[in-house]
Amino acid sequence: MRSFLASCLIALAASGAGAAQRLQVGLGDRYDQMVNGKRVVGYQAAAKDGLRFKYVALWLTPGWPEWVRKPMLERIIRDGYTPVLIYYTFGDSSGKENLEKDGRAALKAWYADIEKNLVPLVDVGSEVLVVLEPEFNIIPATGTPITAWEEWNEIAGKAIDMLHKGARHCKVGLCPGDWGNYNLEKCMTGAARKSDFIAFPEMRAAKDPTADTTSAGYRDVIGAALRFTAYLKESFHKPILWAYLALSSHADSDPLGWQDIQAQIISTIFLRESELVANGVFGLIFFSYFDDPSHGTYFFGEAEKHFGLKDAQGQPKKAWKVWKTWTNADAAWLRHARSQEGR
């Protein structure tokens, strides 16, 4: 009986993915972290492990200038990768009333941070992607969601203009969340015209307070992504970046309780890679390379500490093996895989 990984190899060979246009893949959520008592640069560890990728993702959350520095981006670029900065400021406070209160203090601080900190950071003379305000379309507990606020086009458009003007190699894309309700035209059509791309996320874990995580629909990540990207393509006519795919391995107090599900979701995504490409998706970034025992438990609870392809001790999960199999495949490898089929 074939192992799950062996089945993935055969599926990859049968898919003919090497002959088709491939997604450019990426990894990460930060520059470095502690793994087994040592500070490890995540993307360098992935490269040493033999993974192939183009993008290195860094999250810029409030206070980010204290831990993200320009030399980090310059090192990533020198090493042959493209930085992707996930610029996340407002979170659950992104509703219209929250952004307008106190004389629009939050928006003024946002523009100031972009002008004084983000623009100088990305002005490195080489391509940098900025994913602007992921999940800005979240529905707030009270008040008006941004999806019903037409002025967001002007607000986000001003931020995009600042980045384009201050760093000519910078590419910027808004990042709505996929909540299953496709209602972005009012808040995003104008800003999308200024965007270089549109980004989106998909996140899944065994502990999701809003969903039945045992259902086939919840685990059909590729189905959700294809529906959402078809909508984004039809509505905004821009290239699309899958800015973060977050899949936790944790379930029922077991860090590997969802390990098979995590690996299977990755495999099913790549089995339908050509459909993503047809929808205009050019890149896919996995969040993240290592588990993080210090991560907060904001939404998915303990599962948020286990989004890595490797665990916190640096040991690969099944998902790591599947990710490497798919993303490292090339034409020569595929010919070899086909020659092994049936043996």
C-alpha positions in Angstrom: 0.0 0.0 0.0 1.4 3.4 -1.0 2.2 6.0 1.6 0.5 9.4 1.4 3.7 11.1 0.2 4.2 8.4 -2.5 0.6 9.1 -3.6 1.5 12.8 -3.9 4.5 12.0 -6.1 2.4 9.9 -8.5 -0.4 12.5 -8.5 2.2 15.2 -9.4 3.6 13.2 -12.2 0.1 12.5 -13.6 -0.9 16.1 -13.4 1.8 17.2 -15.9 2.4 20.3 -13.7 6.0 20.6 -15.0 4.8 21.3 -18.5 2.3 24.0 -17.4 2.9 27.5 -15.9 3.8 27.2 -12.3 3.0 29.4 -9.3 5.8 31.3 -7.8 5.9 30.2 -4.2 7.1 31.7 -1.0 7.5 31.1 2.7 7.5 32.9 6.0 6.0 35.4 8.4 9.2 36.9 10.0 12.9 37.3 9.4 14.2 35.2 12.3 13.1 33.3 15.4 14.4 31.0 18.2 14.5 27.3 17.2 15.9 24.9 19.8 17.7 27.7 21.6 19.3 29.2 18.5 18.3 32.2 16.4 17.4 31.0 12.9 16.7 33.0 9.8 13.7 31.2 8.4 14.2 31.6 4.7 17.9 30.7 5.0 17.0 27.6 6.9 14.4 26.7 4.2 17.0 27.2 1.4 19.5 25.0 3.4 16.8 22.4 3.6 16.7 22.4 -0.2 13.4 24.2 -0.8 12.9 26.3 -3.9 11.0 29.6 -3.6 10.9 33.2 -4.8 9.1 35.1 -2.1 10.1 35.7 1.6 7.2 37.1 3.6 7.6 39.4 6.6 4.6 40.7 8.7 4.6 44.3 9.7 2.2 44.5 12.6 1.9 47.6 14.9 5.3 48.5 16.3 7.1 46.8 13.4 9.9 49.4 13.0 11.3 48.0 16.2 12.1 44.7 14.7 12.1 45.0 10.9 15.2 46.8 9.4 16.2 47.8 5.9 19.3 45.5 6.0 17.0 42.5 6.4 15.3 43.3 3.1 18.7 44.0 1.4 20.0 40.6 2.6 16.9 38.9 1.3 17.4 40.5 -2.1 21.1 39.8 -2.2 20.3 36.1 -1.5 18.1 36.1 -4.6 14.6 36.4 -3.2 11.8 39.0 -3.4 10.5 40.4 0.0 6.8 40.5 0.5 5.7 42.8 3.3 2.3 42.0 4.9 1.4 45.5 6.2 -1.2 44.9 8.9 -2.4 47.8 11.0 -6.1 47.9 11.7 -7.2 44.3 12.2 -10.6 44.0 13.9 -10.7 47.9 14.2 -11.0 48.5 10.5 -14.7 49.5 10.5 -15.7 53.0 9.2 -16.5 54.5 12.6 -13.3 53.1 14.2 -11.2 54.8 11.5 -13.1 58.1 11.6 -13.2 58.6 15.4 -11.0 61.2 17.1 -10.6 63.3 14.0 -9.4 60.2 12.0 -6.5 59.8 14.3 -5.9 56.2 13.3 -5.8 57.1 9.6 -3.4 60.0 10.2 -1.1 57.7 12.1 -1.3 55.2 9.3 -0.3 57.6 6.7 2.5 58.9 8.9 3.8 55.4 9.4 3.7 54.7 5.7 5.5 58.0 4.8 8.1 58.0 7.5 8.8 54.3 8.0 7.4 52.0 5.3 8.4 54.1 2.2 12.1 54.4 3.3 12.1 50.6 4.1 11.0 49.5 0.7 13.0 52.0 -1.3 15.8 49.6 -1.9 16.2 49.8 -5.7 14.7 46.4 -6.2 11.3 44.8 -6.3 9.4 44.6 -3.0 5.7 43.6 -2.8 3.6 45.3 -0.1 0.3 43.5 0.8 -1.8 46.4 2.1 -4.1 45.9 5.1 -5.0 42.2 5.0 -8.6 41.4 5.9 -9.5 45.0 5.9 -13.1 43.9 4.9 -13.7 42.1 8.2 -17.1 42.9 9.6 -16.7 44.8 12.9 -18.7 44.0 16.0 -20.6 47.3 15.6 -20.7 50.0 13.0 -20.1 50.1 9.2 -17.9 47.6 7.5 -15.4 49.0 5.0 -17.2 47.1 2.2 -20.0 49.6 2.6 -17.7 52.6 2.7 -17.0 54.0 -0.8 -14.4 56.4 0.5 -12.0 53.5 1.3 -11.1 53.7 -2.4 -9.7 57.2 -1.9 -8.1 56.4 1.5 -6.3 53.2 0.3 -5.5 54.9 -3.0 -3.6 57.6 -1.3 -1.5 55.0 0.6 -0.8 53.2 -2.7 0.2 56.5 -4.3 2.6 57.3 -1.5 4.4 53.9 -1.9 4.6 54.2 -5.7 6.0 57.7 -5.5 8.5 57.0 -2.7 9.8 53.6 -4.0 9.5 53.1 -7.7 10.2 49.4 -7.6 7.6 48.8 -5.0 4.4 46.9 -6.0 1.3 47.2 -3.9 -1.9 45.2 -3.5 -4.9 45.4 -1.3 -5.7 42.2 0.6 -9.4 41.4 1.3 -10.3 38.3 3.3 -12.3 35.5 1.8 -15.4 35.4 3.9 -17.6 33.9 1.2 -19.5 37.1 0.6 -18.3 38.8 -2.6 -19.2 42.4 -2.0 -15.9 44.4 -2.6 -16.8 46.5 -5.7 -18.1 49.5 -3.7 -15.0 49.9 -1.5 -12.3 48.6 -3.8 -12.9 49.3 -7.5 -11.2 52.7 -7.5 -8.3 51.6 -5.3 -7.8 48.4 -7.4 -7.1 50.5 -10.5 -4.0 51.9 -8.7 -3.0 48.5 -7.3 -0.4 46.3 -9.0 -2.1 43.2 -7.8 -4.8 42.0 -5.5 -4.0 39.7 -2.6 -6.0 37.3 -0.5 -5.5 34.8 2.3 -7.0 31.4 3.3 -6.6 30.1 6.9 -7.8 26.8 8.4 -7.4 25.1 11.8 -9.1 22.4 13.8 -10.2 25.0 16.3 -12.2 27.7 14.4 -14.9 29.3 16.5 -16.9 30.3 13.4 -17.1 27.0 11.5 -17.6 23.2 11.5 -14.0 22.2 11.0 -14.9 18.6 10.4 -16.9 19.4 7.3 -15.6 18.8 3.8 -16.5 22.3 2.8 -14.3 23.8 5.5 -11.4 21.7 4.4 -11.9 22.4 0.7 -9.4 25.3 0.7 -8.7 25.0 -3.0 -12.4 25.2 -3.8 -12.8 28.4 -1.8 -9.7 29.9 -3.3 -10.8 29.2 -6.8 -14.2 30.7 -6.3 -12.7 33.8 -4.7 -10.0 34.3 -7.2 -12.5 33.9 -10.1 -14.5 36.7 -8.5 -11.4 38.9 -8.0 -10.3 38.4 -11.6 -13.7 39.2 -13.0 -14.2 42.2 -10.8 -10.8 43.9 -10.7 -8.7 42.6 -13.7 -5.5 42.4 -11.7 -2.9 39.7 -11.1 -3.6 37.9 -7.8 -1.3 36.9 -5.0 -2.3 34.2 -2.5 -0.5 36.2 0.2 -0.8 33.7 3.0 -1.9 30.1 3.3 -2.1 29.3 7.0 -2.9 25.7 8.0 -2.4 24.5 11.5 -1.4 21.0 12.4 -2.8 21.3 16.0 -5.9 19.6 17.3 -7.2 18.5 20.7 -4.1 19.4 22.6 -2.0 17.5 20.0 0.4 19.6 18.0 0.2 17.0 15.2 -3.4 16.2 15.5 -4.2 17.8 12.2 -1.0 16.9 10.5 -2.6 14.7 7.8 -5.2 17.3 7.0 -2.6 20.0 6.7 -0.6 17.9 4.3 -3.6 16.8 2.3 -4.9 20.4 1.8 -1.5 21.4 0.4 -1.6 18.5 -2.0 -5.1 19.2 -3.3 -4.1 22.9 -3.9 -1.2 21.9 -6.1 -3.2 19.3 -7.9 -5.4 22.2 -9.2 -2.5 24.6 -9.6 -3.3 25.2 -13.3 -6.8 26.4 -12.3 -5.3 29.0 -10.0 -3.0 30.2 -12.7 -5.9 30.4 -15.1 -7.7 32.7 -12.6 -4.7 35.0 -12.6 -2.9 33.8 -9.5 0.9 34.3 -9.8 2.1 33.4 -6.3 1.4 31.4 -3.2 3.1 32.0 0.2 2.9 29.5 3.1 2.6 30.9 6.6 5.0 29.9 8.1 8.2 27.8 8.1 8.5 27.0 11.8 5.9 26.7 14.5 5.9 29.5 17.1 5.3 28.6 20.7 5.1 32.3 21.6 2.4 33.2 19.1 -0.8 34.7 20.4 -4.0 32.8 20.5 -6.2 35.5 19.1 -8.7 33.5 16.9 -7.7 29.9 16.4 -6.6 29.4 20.0 -3.6 27.1 20.6 -3.7 26.1 16.9 -2.1 29.5 16.1 1.2 28.2 17.5 1.4 25.4 15.0 1.1 26.9 11.5 4.6 25.9 10.4 5.8 23.4 7.9 8.3 22.4 10.6 7.6 22.1 14.4 9.2 24.4 17.0 12.2 22.0 17.3 12.9 22.2 13.6 11.5 18.8 12.7 9.6 18.5 9.4 5.9 17.7 9.4 4.2 15.7 6.7 3.2 19.1 5.2 6.9 20.0 4.8 7.5 16.9 2.7 4.4 17.5 0.5 5.2 21.2 0.1 8.8 20.4 -1.0 7.7 17.6 -3.4 5.3 19.9 -5.2 7.2 23.2 -5.2 10.6 21.6 -6.1 9.2 19.7 -9.1 10.7 20.4 -12.5 10.5 18.7 -15.9 13.4 16.3 -15.2 12.0 15.3 -11.8 8.6 14.7 -13.4 10.1 12.4 -16.0 11.7 10.4 -13.3 8.5 10.3 -11.2 6.6 9.0 -14.2 9.2 6.3 -14.8 8.6 5.1 -11.2 4.8 5.0 -11.5 3.5 1.5 -11.0 6.7 0.0 -9.5 
